[in-house]
Amino acid sequence: MKTTTEKINYILYARKSSEEDNRQMLSLGSQESELRKIAERDNLHIVSVLQEARSAKEPYNRPVFSEMIKMIEAEKANGILCWKLDRLSRNAVEEGIIKHLLQKSKMRMVKTPDRDYQPADNALIASVEFGMANQYIRDLSVNVKRGLTSKAESGLFPNFAPLGYLNNPLDPKGKKQIIKDPERFDLVRKMFDLILSEYLNIQ
């Protein structure tokens, strides 16, 4: 009798977005490298290696993810090898797509270094992990908005200093006042004066 791994054609999928802390999430190259080690160790058949640097916060925002789903629906692959379940989705829509493919056995396995997800498994486990990934994005959005609002209410510019200015390096982190850039302020001022004068001449 053949083993389960012999029947599955895996897509190795790696994803990272700029929203994530680099110290906590492996780079695309590191994800692929570690997943290839798992594939070699467990004798997994990899039919395609896909990477993308896109956020999974909103659905239909990842062309490579969509390509992977089409491959599975076309029966060119029936398994996914990824670093964590949250690499596949951080939103309810694409979570539903993955769970539907599993429940209908169009996909035989989602494999991560921590555990395997199969059609016969209790759907609650995957739902909880996907829910945690979705909640992370919701909490991140709330915390970022709260931080920006707090800075603005404190009279601080809620972003990096614009061109011609600097964040005062002597101020504590998160409370840096904006000061003129002694090297660039006058140059930027002249640049905008020239643009304004040209615009007025045209008018």
N, C-alpha and C positions, 0 to 999 in steps of 0.2 A: 504493500500500500504506500502511495506517495505521501510525503509530508506536506503540511499546509504551505510551507514556504516555497516548495517546488511548483505549486499551482498559481502562485501570485506574481504578476508583473508589476514591479514597483516604479513609481515616480519619486525620485529624490527631490524634495522641495525645501528650499531655504528662503527665509524672508527676514528682513530687518527694516525698521523704519527709524527716521530721525527722532521720533518721539520717545524712543526707548533709551534707557541709561546704558551707555556702552560698557560699563563695568559689569552689568548684570546679564547682558545678552551677547552671545558670541557673534562675531562678524559673519558675513555670508560665507567667506572662504573657510572660516573655522567650523561653521555648521556643516558645510559640505564635507570637509575633511573628516570630522568625527562620524558623520553618518556613513561615509564610505567605509570606515573601519567596522562599523556595525554590520554593514552589508556583506563585507568580506568574512567577518566572524560567523555570521549566521547563514552564509551562502544564499543571500537574497539576489534575485534577478532584477537588476535595474535596467529599465528600458529607456528612461529619460532623466536628465538632471536639469532642474529648473530653479532659477534664482530670481528674486526681485526685491528691490529696495522701495517698497511702497507701504503705506499705512493700511491696516485692515480695519480701521475704525468705521469707515463707511463702505457699504456694499457696492459692487460693480466698479471698484476703483483700481483693480489689479488685473491687467491684461494677462499676465503669466498665470495667475490663479485660474482665470477663465479658460485659458488654453488647457490647463491641467484637467479641469472638470469636463471639457469637451472630449479629451482623450479617454477619460473614464467612461463617459456616456457612449462613446464610439467603440468601447471594449478594446481599446489599444493598451489599456492598463487597468488593473483592478486592485491596486494598493498604493498607499502613500507612505513614504518614510520621511519623517520630519523631526526637528529637534524637540519641539513641544507642541501640544495641541493648539496653543494660542498662536502658533505660526500660521495656522490655517484660517483662523477667524477670530475677530474681536467684535463681531456684530451678529445680531440675531438672524439676519437673512442668510448669510453664507454659512453660519452654524447649521441652519436648517437644511441647506443643500448637502453638506457633508453627512449629517445624520440620516437624511433621506436615502442617500446613496448606500450607506451602511445597512439601513433597515431593509432596503429592497435587494440587498446582496449584489448590487451593481459594483460595489466596492467590498472586497473581502477582508481588507485589513488597513488600519491606520497604525503604523508602528512608530513609537518614539523610544528613546533610550530608557525611559521609566516604565512604560507598559505598552501593551497592545490593545487595540480597540477593534472588536469583530462584530459581525451582524448578530450573533447569538448573545452578546453581552447585555447586561442591564443598561438601558439607555440613560438611566439616572446618573451614572458615573460621568459619562461624556457631557451630559447637560450641566452638571455641577461645574466641571472644569471649564467648559465654554462660558458659563455664566460668570465665573471668576474673571476670565479674560475680558468679557464685555464690561464688567463692573470696574475693572482697572481703568479702562478708557474713560468711563463716566466720571470716576473719582478724579482722574488726571485733569479733565476738562474743568471740573468745579474748582479744584485747587489752583489751577493756573489763573482762572478768572478772579478768584478770591485774592490771589497774590497781586495781580495787576491793579485791581480796584483799591487794595490797601495801599499800594505805592502811590497811586494817583491822589488818594485822599490825604496822604502824608506830604503831598507837594513834590513827590519824586516822579521823574519821567519813567514810565513803566516799560522801558525798552533800552536798547543800547543807545548811546549818545549819537545824534545825527552827524553828518559830515560837517566838519568845521568845529566840532566840540569834542570833549573827552569826558569820560567818567573819572571823577577825581580818585586817583589811586590811593590817596590817604584816608578816604572814607571807608568804613567797614562794608563788607560784602552785603549786598541787598539794600544798602542805604547810600549809595554813591551819588553825590550831587554832580550835576553837569557843569563843566567849566569850558571856557574858550580854549581851543587848541592853538597855542601860540605859533605853530608852524603853518597851519592851514586856514585859520579863521579868516584872515584878510583876503587870502586867495579865493576862498569860496564866496566871500562877500562880493568881490569884484566879478566873479563868474555870474552870479545872479543879477548884479547890476547891468552887466552886458546883455544878458538875456532879456531883462526888462526893457532896456533902452531899444533893443532891436524890435521887440514886440510893439512898443509905442511908436516907433518910426513906421512900422508897417500899417498901424492903425491910422 
